[in-house]
Amino acid sequence: MNDLLNRIDKNLIKEAKVLLSDSTKISIIPHSGPDGDAIGSSLALYQYLKKKGKQAQIISPSAYPVFLKWLPENSDVWIYTNGKKKAEEYLNSSDLIFIVDHNSFKRSGDLETVLEKATAKKIMIDHHPEPEPIVDLMFSDVKMCSTCEMMYEFIEALGDENLIDDRISECIYTGIITDTGGLSYNSSQPRTYQIVGSLIANGIDKSKIHSNVYDNFSPDRMKLLGHCLDQGMEVLSDYQAAIIKLTKEDLVRFNYKDGDTEGFVNYPLSIQGMKMSVIFIEKDDVVKISFRSKGNVPINSVAREYFNGGGHMNAAGGRTDLKLDEAINLFKKVLPDFHKTLEEK
């Protein structure tokens, strides 16, 4: 293997090989509210482990978007909230657990306590900053555009690149494009494109994947987007920021389904001069928040400090128990000082 391309620590790979060799029952856990990268990397790992003769199971803490349910082996995924007893029995009897596309049990949703108590060895594969020391073996690299890119490197470093077939490649490619906005951000590393080239060489249908991911929405979802931009968006020009607000009533009115708001937070960044965009979505017991920014604007620091979240510098998430308007007012309150620090740099 070319050392220039090998971005996975060889000593960690040796330890991973031992853990995999010693394991007979494996659980794979993406983060709660999984996106294309979380599900794509989990399904890629799942299919790889099956090819190695391992018993494995993906247990997603919660449901995920309909536009990802075409992915190979999707029907094998268990949703924890749909069958907690069965999922916990499998998890508790596993001897190895993969924590995929997240680096804190806080992002595991209702599985947080279960995972904290689980006695199995744990391996993390993730690309988000500031990983917590919750596993026995950590593969973490913020320079990689996605966990799917890291999953490709992980399988290759194990010496099994030949096992990455067209079905695994579809999953990996889906995660790469959804976590980079179709390779438009966080994707400046040449190695990313070398991997994409390998996936195409493995026989993926790029047009089909893009159509399944980006041309697979309901009329209700399009109307919800229109509502966000027309009625739900507030532009704070003085601070080069925009806010989108969605109430529970809005979600009901437009027949919201999991994943319908995916990508909405990016739209305000198309406005000339905008550097920050935040969407606040009111759920039954929590307000979920997505943050996006451009350039050297560390929006993840706001997510981490005020909204129990974190993520990449330009893309982060959070949540709060505050009421919807209280959460928005808190963001507006901290925004002037945050904007001032940007001007001082």
Phi, psi and omega in degrees: 000136180293121182299330179298328183267344184276100182259010179255131181300124184294326179292321177296322179297321177300317179293322179296321178299321179294313180298318180293320180296324183277353187260141177244340183222120190235137174250143178238122186239108170280176179282164178296144184060052189297143178255192183297324180290318181294312181287319180299315181291323179294316180291325176296314179296317180302312181292323177298314181296323177296321178295333178273004177082019182265148171274120184221156179212130172273127176239105180273131180301332182207175181292163180226169189299148179300325184290000174254358188275007172271347186299145180305134178070010178307323184293346180275352183286133173266137174260117187305317183291347178267351181190073188294318184297312180298317182295317181293322178298318179293314180300314184289341177260002178283149175254358176210135179233127173264126173261113192244130176063025169202158187229022177210137178297341178299334180271006180267008177059226182293349179272358185306306183293322180299316181290323178298325182272344184297135184267353181295155171296150184229138175238131176257133171233112190199160180233014180271152181287161174057057178293145178270149182281072187247002186230168177276332183219124187241120170252104187221126181207107183288347180283345178278141188291339186197162174291331177297321175298317178296324179297321176299313180297322180297311181295319179297317181295332175287353179089018187240031179304329180294344179275353179279092182271190183295328182288315175297321180297322177301317180295316181294316181297320179301316179295322180295313184287326181286333180271355180236012182059047181068039180066031180261342176214160181053035185215047183265356181282128178305327182299327178304317184284332173295318178295315178302319178299320178294321180295319177295319178297335178282356172104016179289152176261096185302318181296319179296317181296313180298321178295317180296326183275317189253348181239042188227035185255157180274160173303323179299321180295320179293322178292324177296318177299316178301319178297317180302315185282332183270311186253333189264354186260136174236125181260124179253079189302324182299334183247009179054043184225156176223148180235137171245133182241128176232122179270167175301322180295323177299316182297319178294315183302323183256021174052051184305135172238155180309128177094354184297332181266006180304124177088349182301323184296340182282335188301315181299338179291350175282347179287134181304128177089349181287135177241344182223145175216136181224135175243130178250122183239119182276119174252184185301315187235008184201156170254120179266141187227135172240137183241138174223151177209171178243155173060223184264042178260106186279072184295339179295335179292326176291317179300318183289317188281328188241344189228031172053036185226209182160188181146206179280166182304319184257359182209116184215169179222163178196179178204159181208152175273356177296158172294160185305307182293328177294320179295316179296318179295325177296316178299315179297327181291320183273346185298316181302314180294321179297316179297323179297319179297327178292321180292332182279345182284000000 
